[in-house]
Amino acid sequence: MAKRDYYDVLGIQKNSSPEQIKAAYRKLAVKYHPDKNQGNKTSEDKFKEASEAYHVLSDQERKQNYDNFGHAAFENGGSGRGGFGNFDFSSSFSDIFEDFFSDFSDGGRRGRGRKNSNYRGSDLRYDLSITLKEAFTGKKQDIKFSTTEKCNTCKGNGSKPGHDVGECSMCGGNGRVRSNQGFFTVQQTCPQCAGSGEEITNPCNNCNGQGKTQTSKKLSVSIPKGVDDGTRIRLAGKGEAGVKGGTNGDLYLFINVHSHELFKRSDENLFFEYPISIADAALGTTLEIPTINGSKAKIKIPAGTQSGKQFRLKGKGMPYMRGNGEGDLYVQINTEVPVSLNSEQKELLERFRKIENEKSNPSIKKFFQKAKSFWKN
């Protein structure tokens, strides 16, 4: 069953604040907690589903990856700190519980320790189209894309030159604030500084306090040989610039391989249909076969080859993207029935039909034996 959208799971909008995300999860966690619904498998599944959604959306890096790529961002082990492959419920819920009910002994250090990761730059996507021949050989290509880079005026800190970044007046630099809810004192991310613990009182005129500016960047990328349609290539740190000391995001290349006029691809194998005449199929012949590397290969077609017969040319397919060697090329013979016959051709075929016998057409003989048995019964 396909995973539900994490925002739908928590019943929130994509632009919900961290406080709204936390409140939505708290409501579901209380409702479906296993201690309140012992033996109820449905409640247990909903509790785990909500916890997984909160695990992703409560972290800015994971949330950014999910907003850009959906559930695909975390498939096959994911990428970077945001990926998690198979969700480890027990350890992740332990982090979530700590996030809700942190005690006062850390003095706010938890908020301070996470401030740089909260300002990681956004990931970018670039769609790149190549030919099947280029996928066979690999290629280098220059790409141009819009992104952000660290502001040269303020060196990325967001403040005017000569002015220091101050402490957040709401949380006192801790990055978190505490509030009383019944018997509990809950510590949560500071809404004013979003957990950074910092406040810019004199923003940089060049970047308006963001610490980064918009720019157009040119990059030379290497496409490895053997890439397939839909291959995703991650270029770490080539995405948008982070702010306030945050790391850069990543750039993801999504490869689109154009279809080929002759060859069809399945993983590392190639398939090619070769039409031949009835005479060549009946008498046998030798064919020259084009290959993806531009060379030719010869195959011998034995007499009596039936339409649909496949011949395998080992090592004439696509290279393996990871590892050595190549796939195979499969040539399928398609016998073409002649059309627009002249009088001489018709006469010859009429003569041939008169002298045909069952031995020459074993499949026809076998079919009519089965048909006669069917009609008789």
BALOBA-1460 file (C-alpha; in Angstrom, 3 decimals):
// residues 377
<rec num="1" residu="m" x="0.000" y="0.000" z="0.000"/>
<rec num="2" residu="a" x="1.334" y="3.462" z="-0.950"/>
<rec num="3" residu="k" x="2.352" y="5.727" z="1.898"/>
<rec num="4" residu="r" x="0.019" y="8.600" z="2.730"/>
<rec num="5" residu="d" x="1.182" y="12.168" z="2.372"/>
<rec num="6" residu="y" x="2.789" y="13.221" z="5.663"/>
<rec num="7" residu="y" x="0.849" y="16.492" z="5.755"/>
<rec num="8" residu="d" x="-2.410" y="14.576" z="5.327"/>
<rec num="9" residu="v" x="-1.390" y="12.199" z="8.112"/>
<rec num="10" residu="l" x="-0.996" y="15.084" z="10.577"/>
<rec num="11" residu="g" x="-3.909" y="17.059" z="9.113"/>
<rec num="12" residu="i" x="-1.846" y="20.199" z="8.457"/>
<rec num="13" residu="q" x="-0.893" y="22.465" z="5.564"/>
<rec num="14" residu="k" x="2.496" y="22.547" z="3.860"/>
<rec num="15" residu="n" x="3.201" y="26.031" z="5.250"/>
<rec num="16" residu="s" x="2.405" y="25.085" z="8.845"/>
<rec num="17" residu="s" x="4.774" y="26.441" z="11.475"/>
<rec num="18" residu="p" x="6.920" y="24.155" z="13.662"/>
<rec num="19" residu="e" x="4.527" y="24.834" z="16.548"/>
<rec num="20" residu="q" x="1.523" y="23.782" z="14.444"/>
<rec num="21" residu="i" x="3.294" y="20.617" z="13.317"/>
<rec num="22" residu="k" x="4.116" y="19.734" z="16.914"/>
<rec num="23" residu="a" x="0.586" y="20.466" z="18.131"/>
<rec num="24" residu="a" x="-0.941" y="18.298" z="15.386"/>
<rec num="25" residu="y" x="1.301" y="15.385" z="16.272"/>
<rec num="26" residu="r" x="0.657" y="15.798" z="20.003"/>
<rec num="27" residu="k" x="-3.081" y="15.502" z="19.402"/>
<rec num="28" residu="l" x="-2.722" y="12.278" z="17.387"/>
<rec num="29" residu="a" x="-0.127" y="10.804" z="19.766"/>
<rec num="30" residu="v" x="-2.472" y="11.233" z="22.716"/>
<rec num="31" residu="k" x="-5.413" y="9.781" z="20.794"/>
<rec num="32" residu="y" x="-3.672" y="6.696" z="19.390"/>
<rec num="33" residu="h" x="-1.030" y="5.988" z="22.054"/>
<rec num="34" residu="p" x="-0.677" y="2.194" z="22.578"/>
<rec num="35" residu="d" x="-1.093" y="2.560" z="26.356"/>
<rec num="36" residu="k" x="-4.597" y="3.923" z="25.799"/>
<rec num="37" residu="n" x="-5.473" y="1.433" z="23.039"/>
<rec num="38" residu="q" x="-3.942" y="-1.844" z="24.163"/>
<rec num="39" residu="g" x="-4.408" y="-4.624" z="21.644"/>
<rec num="40" residu="n" x="-5.811" y="-2.267" z="18.993"/>
<rec num="41" residu="k" x="-3.680" y="-2.861" z="15.879"/>
<rec num="42" residu="t" x="-5.337" y="-0.017" z="13.953"/>
<rec num="43" residu="s" x="-4.494" y="2.521" z="16.665"/>
<rec num="44" residu="e" x="-0.942" y="1.208" z="16.863"/>
<rec num="45" residu="d" x="-0.478" y="1.625" z="13.090"/>
<rec num="46" residu="k" x="-1.901" y="5.175" z="13.189"/>
<rec num="47" residu="f" x="0.383" y="6.051" z="16.085"/>
<rec num="48" residu="k" x="3.436" y="4.818" z="14.178"/>
<rec num="49" residu="e" x="2.302" y="6.575" z="10.986"/>
<rec num="50" residu="a" x="1.896" y="9.885" z="12.810"/>
<rec num="51" residu="s" x="5.268" y="9.483" z="14.538"/>
<rec num="52" residu="e" x="6.987" y="8.804" z="11.215"/>
<rec num="53" residu="a" x="5.367" y="11.901" z="9.689"/>
<rec num="54" residu="y" x="6.458" y="14.051" z="12.637"/>
<rec num="55" residu="h" x="9.978" y="12.597" z="12.487"/>
<rec num="56" residu="v" x="10.295" y="13.995" z="8.958"/>
<rec num="57" residu="l" x="8.353" y="17.270" z="9.158"/>
<rec num="58" residu="s" x="9.777" y="18.397" z="12.511"/>
<rec num="59" residu="d" x="13.306" y="18.567" z="11.090"/>
<rec num="60" residu="q" x="13.997" y="21.348" z="8.590"/>
<rec num="61" residu="e" x="16.448" y="19.323" z="6.484"/>
<rec num="62" residu="r" x="14.217" y="16.258" z="6.262"/>
<rec num="63" residu="k" x="11.170" y="18.460" z="5.618"/>
<rec num="64" residu="q" x="12.959" y="20.250" z="2.772"/>
<rec num="65" residu="n" x="13.913" y="16.943" z="1.159"/>
<rec num="66" residu="y" x="10.348" y="15.683" z="1.511"/>
<rec num="67" residu="d" x="8.875" y="18.899" z="0.054"/>
<rec num="68" residu="n" x="11.206" y="18.601" z="-2.952"/>
<rec num="69" residu="f" x="11.046" y="14.878" z="-3.685"/>
<rec num="70" residu="g" x="8.238" y="13.347" z="-1.608"/>
<rec num="71" residu="h" x="8.675" y="9.815" z="-0.240"/>
<rec num="72" residu="a" x="11.311" y="9.154" z="-2.957"/>
<rec num="73" residu="a" x="13.768" y="11.277" z="-0.939"/>
<rec num="74" residu="f" x="14.017" y="8.479" z="1.639"/>
<rec num="75" residu="e" x="13.970" y="5.396" z="-0.604"/>
<rec num="76" residu="n" x="16.960" y="3.028" z="-0.770"/>
<rec num="77" residu="g" x="18.455" y="4.490" z="2.377"/>
<rec num="78" residu="g" x="17.783" y="8.117" z="1.452"/>
<rec num="79" residu="s" x="20.622" y="10.609" z="1.199"/>
<rec num="80" residu="g" x="22.427" y="12.659" z="3.795"/>
<rec num="81" residu="r" x="21.198" y="13.193" z="7.329"/>
<rec num="82" residu="g" x="17.603" y="13.517" z="6.097"/>
<rec num="83" residu="g" x="17.331" y="9.981" z="4.717"/>
<rec num="84" residu="f" x="16.321" y="7.082" z="6.911"/>
<rec num="85" residu="g" x="15.364" y="4.170" z="4.627"/>
<rec num="86" residu="n" x="13.431" y="1.925" z="7.004"/>
<rec num="87" residu="f" x="11.934" y="4.034" z="9.795"/>
<rec num="88" residu="d" x="13.389" y="3.065" z="13.169"/>
<rec num="89" residu="f" x="10.298" y="3.684" z="15.282"/>
<rec num="90" residu="s" x="11.738" y="3.034" z="18.727"/>
<rec num="91" residu="s" x="14.794" y="5.278" z="18.402"/>
<rec num="92" residu="s" x="12.952" y="7.998" z="16.494"/>
<rec num="93" residu="f" x="10.118" y="8.145" z="19.020"/>
<rec num="94" residu="s" x="12.712" y="8.453" z="21.760"/>
<rec num="95" residu="d" x="13.988" y="11.603" z="20.010"/>
<rec num="96" residu="i" x="10.431" y="12.879" z="19.593"/>
<rec num="97" residu="f" x="9.638" y="12.269" z="23.284"/>
<rec num="98" residu="e" x="12.788" y="14.133" z="24.273"/>
<rec num="99" residu="d" x="11.791" y="16.981" z="21.984"/>
<rec num="100" residu="f" x="8.432" y="17.295" z="23.786"/>
<rec num="101" residu="f" x="9.545" y="16.825" z="27.393"/>
<rec num="102" residu="s" x="13.153" y="18.042" z="27.634"/>
<rec num="103" residu="d" x="14.141" y="18.844" z="31.244"/>
<rec num="104" residu="f" x="15.939" y="21.975" z="32.325"/>
<rec num="105" residu="s" x="19.326" y="20.427" z="32.975"/>
<rec num="106" residu="d" x="20.711" y="21.061" z="29.483"/>
<rec num="107" residu="g" x="20.394" y="24.839" z="29.907"/>
<rec num="108" residu="g" x="19.219" y="25.182" z="26.308"/>
<rec num="109" residu="r" x="22.275" y="23.504" z="24.815"/>
<rec num="110" residu="r" x="20.086" y="21.235" z="22.686"/>
<rec num="111" residu="g" x="18.725" y="24.291" z="20.869"/>
<rec num="112" residu="r" x="22.164" y="25.795" z="20.399"/>
<rec num="113" residu="g" x="23.619" y="22.575" z="19.048"/>
<rec num="114" residu="r" x="21.061" y="22.358" z="16.246"/>
<rec num="115" residu="k" x="20.982" y="25.932" z="15.038"/>
<rec num="116" residu="n" x="23.338" y="25.517" z="12.082"/>
<rec num="117" residu="s" x="21.571" y="22.416" z="10.741"/>
<rec num="118" residu="n" x="18.253" y="24.273" z="10.909"/>
<rec num="119" residu="y" x="19.591" y="26.730" z="8.311"/>
<rec num="120" residu="r" x="20.824" y="24.227" z="5.748"/>
<rec num="121" residu="g" x="20.323" y="25.393" z="2.169"/>
<rec num="122" residu="s" x="17.580" y="23.948" z="-0.009"/>
<rec num="123" residu="d" x="18.197" y="21.038" z="-2.356"/>
<rec num="124" residu="l" x="17.874" y="21.686" z="-6.081"/>
<rec num="125" residu="r" x="16.708" y="19.525" z="-8.982"/>
<rec num="126" residu="y" x="18.057" y="19.642" z="-12.539"/>
<rec num="127" residu="d" x="16.538" y="17.546" z="-15.346"/>
<rec num="128" residu="l" x="19.114" y="16.460" z="-17.933"/>
<rec num="129" residu="s" x="18.220" y="14.707" z="-21.194"/>
<rec num="130" residu="i" x="20.748" y="12.543" z="-23.049"/>
<rec num="131" residu="t" x="20.724" y="10.034" z="-25.927"/>
<rec num="132" residu="l" x="21.084" y="6.270" z="-25.554"/>
<rec num="133" residu="k" x="24.514" y="6.511" z="-27.218"/>
<rec num="134" residu="e" x="25.593" y="9.095" z="-24.623"/>
<rec num="135" residu="a" x="24.303" y="6.799" z="-21.875"/>
<rec num="136" residu="f" x="26.507" y="4.071" z="-23.391"/>
<rec num="137" residu="t" x="29.696" y="6.149" z="-23.518"/>
<rec num="138" residu="g" x="29.083" y="8.545" z="-20.612"/>
<rec num="139" residu="k" x="29.669" y="12.264" z="-21.078"/>
<rec num="140" residu="k" x="30.691" y="15.547" z="-19.519"/>
<rec num="141" residu="q" x="28.318" y="18.454" z="-19.841"/>
<rec num="142" residu="d" x="28.094" y="22.025" z="-18.630"/>
<rec num="143" residu="i" x="24.813" y="22.925" z="-16.939"/>
<rec num="144" residu="k" x="23.523" y="26.324" z="-15.908"/>
<rec num="145" residu="f" x="21.006" y="26.856" z="-13.120"/>
<rec num="146" residu="s" x="19.703" y="29.477" z="-10.694"/>
<rec num="147" residu="t" x="20.703" y="29.128" z="-7.054"/>
<rec num="148" residu="t" x="21.840" y="31.149" z="-4.039"/>
<rec num="149" residu="e" x="25.325" y="31.688" z="-2.691"/>
<rec num="150" residu="k" x="26.778" y="33.129" z="0.486"/>
<rec num="151" residu="c" x="26.547" y="36.917" z="0.574"/>
<rec num="152" residu="n" x="29.971" y="38.450" z="-0.080"/>
<rec num="153" residu="t" x="29.137" y="41.626" z="1.816"/>
<rec num="154" residu="c" x="28.305" y="40.080" z="5.198"/>
<rec num="155" residu="k" x="30.123" y="36.752" z="4.624"/>
<rec num="156" residu="g" x="26.889" y="34.889" z="5.272"/>
<rec num="157" residu="n" x="26.033" y="36.081" z="8.781"/>
<rec num="158" residu="g" x="23.254" y="38.469" z="7.671"/>
<rec num="159" residu="s" x="24.509" y="41.548" z="9.556"/>
<rec num="160" residu="k" x="25.985" y="44.762" z="8.224"/>
<rec num="161" residu="p" x="29.789" y="44.737" z="8.173"/>
<rec num="162" residu="g" x="31.040" y="45.913" z="11.543"/>
<rec num="163" residu="h" x="27.905" y="44.807" z="13.389"/>
<rec num="164" residu="d" x="27.747" y="41.578" z="15.362"/>
<rec num="165" residu="v" x="24.842" y="39.183" z="15.430"/>
<rec num="166" residu="g" x="23.019" y="39.612" z="18.727"/>
<rec num="167" residu="e" x="21.343" y="37.230" z="21.122"/>
<rec num="168" residu="c" x="17.658" y="36.551" z="20.567"/>
<rec num="169" residu="s" x="15.686" y="38.732" z="22.976"/>
<rec num="170" residu="m" x="12.921" y="36.147" z="23.422"/>
<rec num="171" residu="c" x="14.935" y="33.018" z="24.271"/>
<rec num="172" residu="g" x="18.142" y="34.651" z="25.508"/>
<rec num="173" residu="g" x="20.211" y="32.786" z="22.921"/>
<rec num="174" residu="n" x="19.035" y="29.309" z="23.913"/>
<rec num="175" residu="g" x="17.022" y="28.719" z="20.773"/>
<rec num="176" residu="r" x="14.152" y="27.324" z="22.831"/>
<rec num="177" residu="v" x="11.447" y="28.701" z="25.089"/>
<rec num="178" residu="r" x="9.476" y="26.966" z="27.831"/>
<rec num="179" residu="s" x="5.769" y="27.074" z="28.549"/>
<rec num="180" residu="n" x="3.560" y="25.441" z="31.181"/>
<rec num="181" residu="q" x="0.871" y="23.007" z="30.000"/>
<rec num="182" residu="g" x="-0.953" y="21.518" z="32.944"/>
<rec num="183" residu="f" x="1.506" y="19.554" z="35.053"/>
<rec num="184" residu="f" x="4.140" y="19.669" z="32.320"/>
<rec num="185" residu="t" x="6.670" y="22.313" z="31.424"/>
<rec num="186" residu="v" x="7.279" y="21.992" z="27.693"/>
<rec num="187" residu="q" x="10.364" y="23.260" z="25.934"/>
<rec num="188" residu="q" x="9.902" y="24.198" z="22.275"/>
<rec num="189" residu="t" x="11.686" y="25.975" z="19.439"/>
<rec num="190" residu="c" x="11.794" y="29.738" z="19.842"/>
<rec num="191" residu="p" x="9.292" y="31.258" z="17.354"/>
<rec num="192" residu="q" x="11.274" y="34.486" z="17.039"/>
<rec num="193" residu="c" x="14.673" y="33.091" z="16.012"/>
<rec num="194" residu="a" x="13.443" y="29.661" z="14.774"/>
<rec num="195" residu="g" x="15.933" y="27.944" z="17.086"/>
<rec num="196" residu="s" x="19.091" y="29.803" z="16.069"/>
<rec num="197" residu="g" x="19.386" y="31.750" z="19.322"/>
<rec num="198" residu="e" x="20.441" y="34.788" z="17.289"/>
<rec num="199" residu="e" x="18.839" y="38.084" z="16.333"/>
<rec num="200" residu="i" x="19.985" y="40.409" z="13.574"/>
<rec num="201" residu="t" x="19.413" y="44.022" z="14.605"/>
<rec num="202" residu="n" x="21.346" y="45.588" z="11.691"/>
<rec num="203" residu="p" x="20.617" y="43.504" z="8.588"/>
<rec num="204" residu="c" x="22.991" y="43.521" z="5.631"/>
<rec num="205" residu="n" x="21.816" y="45.845" z="2.852"/>
<rec num="206" residu="n" x="22.952" y="43.449" z="0.123"/>
<rec num="207" residu="c" x="21.041" y="40.336" z="1.275"/>
<rec num="208" residu="n" x="18.452" y="41.863" z="3.660"/>
<rec num="209" residu="g" x="19.779" y="39.782" z="6.523"/>
<rec num="210" residu="q" x="19.403" y="36.428" z="4.739"/>
<rec num="211" residu="g" x="23.130" y="35.816" z="4.425"/>
<rec num="212" residu="k" x="22.763" y="34.680" z="0.799"/>
<rec num="213" residu="t" x="22.006" y="36.184" z="-2.608"/>
<rec num="214" residu="q" x="20.457" y="34.903" z="-5.838"/>
<rec num="215" residu="t" x="22.857" y="33.997" z="-8.640"/>
<rec num="216" residu="s" x="23.249" y="31.945" z="-11.813"/>
<rec num="217" residu="k" x="25.828" y="29.186" z="-11.640"/>
<rec num="218" residu="k" x="27.566" y="27.120" z="-14.316"/>
<rec num="219" residu="l" x="28.787" y="23.652" z="-13.418"/>
<rec num="220" residu="s" x="30.568" y="20.891" z="-15.347"/>
<rec num="221" residu="v" x="29.060" y="17.498" z="-14.497"/>
<rec num="222" residu="s" x="30.158" y="13.979" z="-15.405"/>
<rec num="223" residu="i" x="27.469" y="11.510" z="-16.460"/>
<rec num="224" residu="p" x="28.769" y="7.966" z="-15.882"/>
<rec num="225" residu="k" x="28.389" y="5.398" z="-18.629"/>
<rec num="226" residu="g" x="25.505" y="3.003" z="-18.161"/>
<rec num="227" residu="v" x="23.025" y="5.503" z="-16.671"/>
<rec num="228" residu="d" x="19.402" y="4.558" z="-17.230"/>
<rec num="229" residu="d" x="16.281" y="6.629" z="-17.652"/>
<rec num="230" residu="g" x="15.258" y="7.969" z="-14.231"/>
<rec num="231" residu="t" x="18.732" y="7.701" z="-12.680"/>
<rec num="232" residu="r" x="19.248" y="10.258" z="-9.898"/>
<rec num="233" residu="i" x="22.753" y="11.636" z="-9.308"/>
<rec num="234" residu="r" x="23.463" y="13.557" z="-6.091"/>
<rec num="235" residu="l" x="26.038" y="16.350" z="-6.111"/>
<rec num="236" residu="a" x="26.664" y="17.054" z="-2.441"/>
<rec num="237" residu="g" x="26.906" y="20.716" z="-1.419"/>
<rec num="238" residu="k" x="26.015" y="22.045" z="-4.873"/>
<rec num="239" residu="g" x="22.527" y="23.218" z="-3.905"/>
<rec num="240" residu="e" x="21.455" y="26.516" z="-2.384"/>
<rec num="241" residu="a" x="23.632" y="28.194" z="0.221"/>
<rec num="242" residu="g" x="22.753" y="27.859" z="3.881"/>
<rec num="243" residu="v" x="22.287" y="30.884" z="6.120"/>
<rec num="244" residu="k" x="23.785" y="31.818" z="9.458"/>
<rec num="245" residu="g" x="26.473" y="29.178" z="9.206"/>
<rec num="246" residu="g" x="24.232" y="26.474" z="7.722"/>
<rec num="247" residu="t" x="25.621" y="24.028" z="5.170"/>
<rec num="248" residu="n" x="24.767" y="24.104" z="1.484"/>
<rec num="249" residu="g" x="22.004" y="21.907" z="0.120"/>
<rec num="250" residu="d" x="22.560" y="19.289" z="-2.570"/>
<rec num="251" residu="l" x="21.954" y="19.317" z="-6.317"/>
<rec num="252" residu="y" x="20.127" y="16.309" z="-7.767"/>
<rec num="253" residu="l" x="20.479" y="15.468" z="-11.453"/>
<rec num="254" residu="f" x="17.532" y="13.506" z="-12.837"/>
<rec num="255" residu="i" x="18.551" y="11.744" z="-16.054"/>
<rec num="256" residu="n" x="16.145" y="11.309" z="-18.955"/>
<rec num="257" residu="v" x="17.411" y="8.931" z="-21.665"/>
<rec num="258" residu="h" x="15.715" y="9.448" z="-25.032"/>
<rec num="259" residu="s" x="14.274" y="6.417" z="-26.805"/>
<rec num="260" residu="h" x="16.354" y="5.063" z="-29.713"/>
<rec num="261" residu="e" x="15.106" y="4.495" z="-33.258"/>
<rec num="262" residu="l" x="16.564" y="0.966" z="-33.398"/>
<rec num="263" residu="f" x="17.321" y="-0.315" z="-29.915"/>
<rec num="264" residu="k" x="15.038" y="-0.905" z="-26.953"/>
<rec num="265" residu="r" x="16.578" y="-1.150" z="-23.488"/>
<rec num="266" residu="s" x="15.811" y="-3.279" z="-20.449"/>
<rec num="267" residu="d" x="18.336" y="-2.708" z="-17.655"/>
<rec num="268" residu="e" x="21.731" y="-3.488" z="-19.246"/>
<rec num="269" residu="n" x="20.328" y="-5.497" z="-22.173"/>
<rec num="270" residu="l" x="19.384" y="-4.149" z="-25.590"/>
<rec num="271" residu="f" x="16.777" y="-5.561" z="-27.982"/>
<rec num="272" residu="f" x="16.680" y="-5.144" z="-31.756"/>
<rec num="273" residu="e" x="14.168" y="-6.404" z="-34.338"/>
<rec num="274" residu="y" x="15.557" y="-7.467" z="-37.718"/>
<rec num="275" residu="p" x="13.109" y="-8.083" z="-40.611"/>
<rec num="276" residu="i" x="14.083" y="-10.732" z="-43.171"/>
<rec num="277" residu="s" x="12.359" y="-12.235" z="-46.203"/>
<rec num="278" residu="i" x="10.603" y="-15.600" z="-46.332"/>
<rec num="279" residu="a" x="13.340" y="-16.898" z="-48.646"/>
<rec num="280" residu="d" x="16.137" y="-15.942" z="-46.209"/>
<rec num="281" residu="a" x="14.233" y="-17.466" z="-43.297"/>
<rec num="282" residu="a" x="13.633" y="-20.704" z="-45.202"/>
<rec num="283" residu="l" x="17.049" y="-21.073" z="-46.829"/>
<rec num="284" residu="g" x="19.218" y="-19.407" z="-44.189"/>
<rec num="285" residu="t" x="21.496" y="-16.384" z="-44.532"/>
<rec num="286" residu="t" x="24.134" y="-14.249" z="-42.786"/>
<rec num="287" residu="l" x="23.144" y="-10.848" z="-41.407"/>
<rec num="288" residu="e" x="25.152" y="-7.759" z="-40.424"/>
<rec num="289" residu="i" x="23.803" y="-6.366" z="-37.161"/>
<rec num="290" residu="p" x="24.376" y="-2.742" z="-36.008"/>
<rec num="291" residu="t" x="25.507" y="-2.366" z="-32.377"/>
<rec num="292" residu="i" x="25.180" y="0.561" z="-29.977"/>
<rec num="293" residu="n" x="28.922" y="1.317" z="-30.112"/>
<rec num="294" residu="g" x="28.686" y="1.982" z="-33.879"/>
<rec num="295" residu="s" x="30.326" y="-1.243" z="-35.062"/>
<rec num="296" residu="k" x="28.744" y="-4.217" z="-36.875"/>
<rec num="297" residu="a" x="28.370" y="-7.826" z="-35.811"/>
<rec num="298" residu="k" x="27.549" y="-10.847" z="-37.990"/>
<rec num="299" residu="i" x="25.125" y="-13.601" z="-37.113"/>
<rec num="300" residu="k" x="24.298" y="-16.710" z="-39.097"/>
<rec num="301" residu="i" x="20.604" y="-17.417" z="-39.601"/>
<rec num="302" residu="p" x="20.085" y="-21.175" z="-40.040"/>
<rec num="303" residu="a" x="17.637" y="-22.527" z="-42.606"/>
<rec num="304" residu="g" x="14.077" y="-22.812" z="-41.301"/>
<rec num="305" residu="t" x="14.367" y="-19.982" z="-38.765"/>
<rec num="306" residu="q" x="10.902" y="-19.059" z="-37.530"/>
<rec num="307" residu="s" x="9.628" y="-15.507" z="-37.081"/>
<rec num="308" residu="g" x="10.174" y="-14.318" z="-33.469"/>
<rec num="309" residu="k" x="13.362" y="-16.341" z="-32.958"/>
<rec num="310" residu="q" x="15.923" y="-14.454" z="-30.830"/>
<rec num="311" residu="f" x="19.702" y="-14.548" z="-31.169"/>
<rec num="312" residu="r" x="21.938" y="-13.359" z="-28.323"/>
<rec num="313" residu="l" x="25.112" y="-11.340" z="-28.879"/>
<rec num="314" residu="k" x="26.988" y="-11.504" z="-25.590"/>
<rec num="315" residu="g" x="28.548" y="-8.283" z="-24.281"/>
<rec num="316" residu="k" x="26.999" y="-6.074" z="-26.975"/>
<rec num="317" residu="g" x="24.536" y="-4.323" z="-24.647"/>
<rec num="318" residu="m" x="24.878" y="-1.408" z="-22.209"/>
<rec num="319" residu="p" x="27.718" y="-1.151" z="-19.668"/>
<rec num="320" residu="y" x="26.931" y="-1.744" z="-16.012"/>
<rec num="321" residu="m" x="26.796" y="1.588" z="-14.194"/>
<rec num="322" residu="r" x="28.291" y="0.037" z="-11.069"/>
<rec num="323" residu="g" x="30.815" y="-2.656" z="-11.864"/>
<rec num="324" residu="n" x="32.540" y="-4.055" z="-14.913"/>
<rec num="325" residu="g" x="31.160" y="-5.675" z="-18.025"/>
<rec num="326" residu="e" x="28.259" y="-5.105" z="-20.389"/>
<rec num="327" residu="g" x="24.844" y="-6.541" z="-20.938"/>
<rec num="328" residu="d" x="23.796" y="-8.455" z="-24.065"/>
<rec num="329" residu="l" x="22.154" y="-7.576" z="-27.379"/>
<rec num="330" residu="y" x="19.163" y="-9.706" z="-28.372"/>
<rec num="331" residu="v" x="18.264" y="-9.779" z="-32.073"/>
<rec num="332" residu="q" x="14.734" y="-10.896" z="-32.862"/>
<rec num="333" residu="i" x="14.048" y="-12.184" z="-36.365"/>
<rec num="334" residu="n" x="10.766" y="-11.059" z="-37.889"/>
<rec num="335" residu="t" x="9.831" y="-12.783" z="-41.151"/>
<rec num="336" residu="e" x="8.124" y="-10.391" z="-43.538"/>
<rec num="337" residu="v" x="5.454" y="-11.671" z="-45.909"/>
<rec num="338" residu="p" x="5.967" y="-10.137" z="-49.383"/>
<rec num="339" residu="v" x="3.367" y="-7.680" z="-50.673"/>
<rec num="340" residu="s" x="2.542" y="-6.290" z="-54.145"/>
<rec num="341" residu="l" x="3.680" y="-9.463" z="-55.924"/>
<rec num="342" residu="n" x="4.199" y="-9.432" z="-59.693"/>
<rec num="343" residu="s" x="2.856" y="-12.210" z="-61.929"/>
<rec num="344" residu="e" x="6.099" y="-14.206" z="-61.895"/>
<rec num="345" residu="q" x="6.307" y="-14.177" z="-58.109"/>
<rec num="346" residu="k" x="2.695" y="-15.256" z="-57.817"/>
<rec num="347" residu="e" x="3.271" y="-18.100" z="-60.277"/>
<rec num="348" residu="l" x="6.313" y="-19.338" z="-58.362"/>
<rec num="349" residu="l" x="4.441" y="-19.249" z="-55.052"/>
<rec num="350" residu="e" x="1.496" y="-21.118" z="-56.572"/>
<rec num="351" residu="r" x="3.873" y="-23.824" z="-57.778"/>
<rec num="352" residu="f" x="5.524" y="-23.942" z="-54.354"/>
<rec num="353" residu="r" x="2.167" y="-24.295" z="-52.611"/>
<rec num="354" residu="k" x="1.241" y="-27.278" z="-54.790"/>
<rec num="355" residu="i" x="4.398" y="-29.167" z="-53.887"/>
<rec num="356" residu="e" x="4.365" y="-28.287" z="-50.153"/>
<rec num="357" residu="n" x="3.926" y="-31.208" z="-47.753"/>
<rec num="358" residu="e" x="3.295" y="-31.689" z="-44.068"/>
<rec num="359" residu="k" x="6.950" y="-32.399" z="-43.389"/>
<rec num="360" residu="s" x="7.893" y="-28.876" z="-44.488"/>
<rec num="361" residu="n" x="5.395" y="-27.308" z="-42.095"/>
<rec num="362" residu="p" x="5.463" y="-29.272" z="-38.803"/>
<rec num="363" residu="s" x="3.697" y="-26.529" z="-36.804"/>
<rec num="364" residu="i" x="0.809" y="-26.419" z="-39.283"/>
<rec num="365" residu="k" x="0.498" y="-30.217" z="-39.156"/>
<rec num="366" residu="k" x="0.460" y="-30.187" z="-35.346"/>
<rec num="367" residu="f" x="-2.198" y="-27.461" z="-35.244"/>
<rec num="368" residu="f" x="-4.600" y="-29.295" z="-37.557"/>
<rec num="369" residu="q" x="-4.175" y="-32.510" z="-35.593"/>
<rec num="370" residu="k" x="-5.303" y="-30.667" z="-32.476"/>
<rec num="371" residu="a" x="-8.140" y="-28.954" z="-34.358"/>
<rec num="372" residu="k" x="-9.448" y="-32.258" z="-35.780"/>
<rec num="373" residu="s" x="-9.401" y="-33.795" z="-32.301"/>
<rec num="374" residu="f" x="-11.322" y="-30.776" z="-30.955"/>
<rec num="375" residu="w" x="-13.971" y="-30.896" z="-33.699"/>
<rec num="376" residu="k" x="-14.369" y="-34.660" z="-33.273"/>
<rec num="377" residu="n" x="-15.027" y="-34.338" z="-29.535"/>
